[in-house]
Amino acid sequence: MGHYRSWSFAINRRALFAGLMVCLAVILGLAVDAFAHGVTQGDKGYIAETSGVQILPFLYLGAKHMMTGYDHLLFLFGVVFFLYKLKDVSIYVTLFAVGHIITLLGGVLFEIKFNPYIIDAIIGFSVVYKALDNMGAYQRWFGFQPNTKAATFIFGLFHGFGLATKILDYEISKDGLLANLIAFNVGVEIGQILALVAILILMNFWRRTDSFMRRAYSVNTALMMAGFLLISYQLTGLLYLPA
């Protein structure tokens, strides 16, 4: 895209400062439950103890997970950063949602488990990937643009596996499992829509100002640094904490 060519790849002091602020915010957000993929202690207990079809509670849990899932929101923020048309936003968000649904349902129903730290590290990498994509890094480094739609779908698969792995760890009851998982997914999509509405409203106000293009590189640098921080947390868990 044309806006890529006007940016310098030298990371300036403002970009570093913005990155540090985002990293600090992420650290504070992770401090409560750094390795739990956005699931609180109370929700863990409910998932483990509930039995039978519980539509409304699982709708709530799904929406809450998306609204408080910093890793999902950071990735979605990067995805919609340069999407100006509602049609394009809908396409990319749908691709992400389909990937998320496939692996969340499949992972839990077929009990497909992966090391949660590795999955969450890949999710952190998805944030780095999208930030670099927004910065035009792949065009500059490799001379081509990766398929952004395919990447969004693929990373959606990993995001779904991340939560599926956690749900399996909580030994969710088989009684009413499918109905509860469907309700959870519907809740996730409701939460995603609400979060996106808020993000897009703020983005549209910002895009009307002259600072959008001036600050876009710095903001994506900060996004990239936040992604690296997420990766470092998960790799630390992989090395020093039990899976």
N, C-alpha and C positions, 0 to 999 in steps of 0.2 A: 504494500500500500504506500501511497505517496507520503503519508506522515512519517513513515519509518525513516526515510532518507534524510530528514531534517534533523535527526537526533544524533548527538555525539555519544559514543560509548564510554566516555570518561565519567565515572561516577563522581558527581560533585558533592560538596559538603551538605547541601540541602537534602539530597537523596539519602546520604548516610544518616543524617539527623532523623529524617522521616522513617527510615528503616529501623533505627534504634527505638523510636517511639512505638512503632508497631510491635517490635519484638518485646518491648516491655509490657505492652498491653496483652500480648499472647501469653507471656510468662505469668502475669497475674491471673489470667483466665484459666491457665492450666494448673495453677498451684493447688486448687481444691481437689482435683482428681485427674492428674496429668495423663494417666494411661487408660482411661475408661471410655474413650470414644464418646464423650458427651452424655453418659448415662450416670445419673446420680445414685448414691447409696440407697435412697428410699425406693427409686424405680427398680433397682436391681432386686431388692427384696420382694417387691410386688410381682415382678416377672417370675421369680422363682417360686412364689407361693400361690399364685392365682391358678384356678382350674375352671374349665368350662368356657363357653363363649362370653367374652367381655368386650363388646364392640366399642362402646363409648370410652372406657379407660384406655384401650389400645389406640383409638383415634387420638386421644389426648397425648399419649406417650409418643406417638409418631410425630405429631406436630411439634411437641416440645423438643424432641431430638433434633429436628431440622432447625428450629428457631435458635437453639443454643449450641448447635454443632459448628464450632468455629472453623473446622477444616472444610466442611461442606460449603459454608458461606464464603470463605476466602476463595475457594475454587470457582464458585458461581459468580462472585464479584469479578474475577479475572475473565470469565467466559463472556459476560455481558458488557465488559468495559468499552469495547468499540462496536457494540451492536446498537444501531440507532433505530432500526425498524422493529416493530412489535412482532412481525412475522418471523424475522431472524431470531429474535429472542425465544419465541415459541419453539422453533425448530431445535435450537441447541438445548434448551431446557428439557424438551421432550426426550431427546437422545440421552441426556444425562439421567433422566428419570427412568427410562426404559432399562438402561444398564443397571441402575440401582435396584430396581424391582426384581429383575431376573436373578441376580446373585443373592439378594436378601431372601427371597422366597426359596430359590433352589438350594442355597447354602444351608438354611434351617431345615427344610423338609427332607433333604437327602443327607443331612448331617455332614456337610463338607467343611472341614475345619482347616485353618491355616494358622501359622504363628501370628498372633495379633500385632506384635511389634513390627513384623515385616510388612504386613498389610497396611498398617497405619503409616509406616515410613514411605510406602509407595503413594499413599494419599497425600502426604506432605510433598512428595516429589511432583504430584499433579499440580500443586499450587506453584511450585518453581517452574514447571514446564509452561504453564499458561502465562505466567508473568514474562518469561523470556520470549514467548510467542508474541505477546503484546508489544514487547520492546523491539521486535524485528530481528531477534538474534539469529534465528535459523536461516533467514535469507542472507544475512551478512556472513555468517560462519560457513554455511554449506551451499549457499546459492539456490535454495529451493524452500518452498513453504509446505510444511507437513499438512496433511488433511485434518483440518481443525474439527470437522464433524466426527470423523472416526476417532480422533483422540478424546473428544468429549464423551463419546459412547464407551470407549474402553476404560477411561478413568471412572465412569459411572459404575462399571462392573466392579472395580476395586473398592469404591466407596460402599457399595452394597455388601461386599464380602466382609468389610470391616465391621459392620454392625451385626451381620449374621454370625460371625465368629464370637462376638460378645454375647449375643442372645443364647447361643449354644452353651457357653460357659455358665449361664445362669440356670440351665436345666429347665427350660420352659416346659410346661405340662403339655402332653400330647392331646389332652381333652380340649377340643375347640381350637386346636393349633392353627389350622388353615384359616378359619374365620378371623381369628385374632391377628394373624400375620397380614391378611388382606386389610383389615381395619387399620393396622399399624402403617401399612404402606399408603393408604388413603390419607391418614394423618400426616405422614411425611410430605405428601404432595400438597396438602393444604398449608402446612408450615412453609414449604418451599415457595408457594405462591405469595403468601403474606410477606416473607422475607424479601422476595424479588420485587414486590410492589414498593416496599420501603426503599430498597437499593435504587431502583429505577427512578423513583421520584427525586431522590437526592442527586442522582447522576444527571438527570435532565436539567435540574437547576444549575448544577456545576457546568454542564456543557454549554450553557448560554453565556458563560463568562469567558473572558480572554485567558483566564488562568488554566483552563482545562488542558489545552495542548502544551502549555508551558510546564505544567506540573505532571502531565501524564507519565513521562519517563520516570520521574522521581517516585511517584506512587507505585508504579510497577516494580521499581527497584525495592521499595519497602515490602511489597507483596512477595517478591522473590526471597528476601531475607527472612520473612515470616515463615515461608515454606521450608527454608533450610533449618530454621529453628525447630519446626515440627519434626523434621527428619532426625535432627540430633537428639530430641527427646526420646523418640522411639528406638533409635539405635542404642541409646544409653540403657533403656529398658531391656533390650534384647541381650545386651552384654552383662548387665548386672542384676536384673530382676527375673524371677521365675515367670514363664509364660502362662 
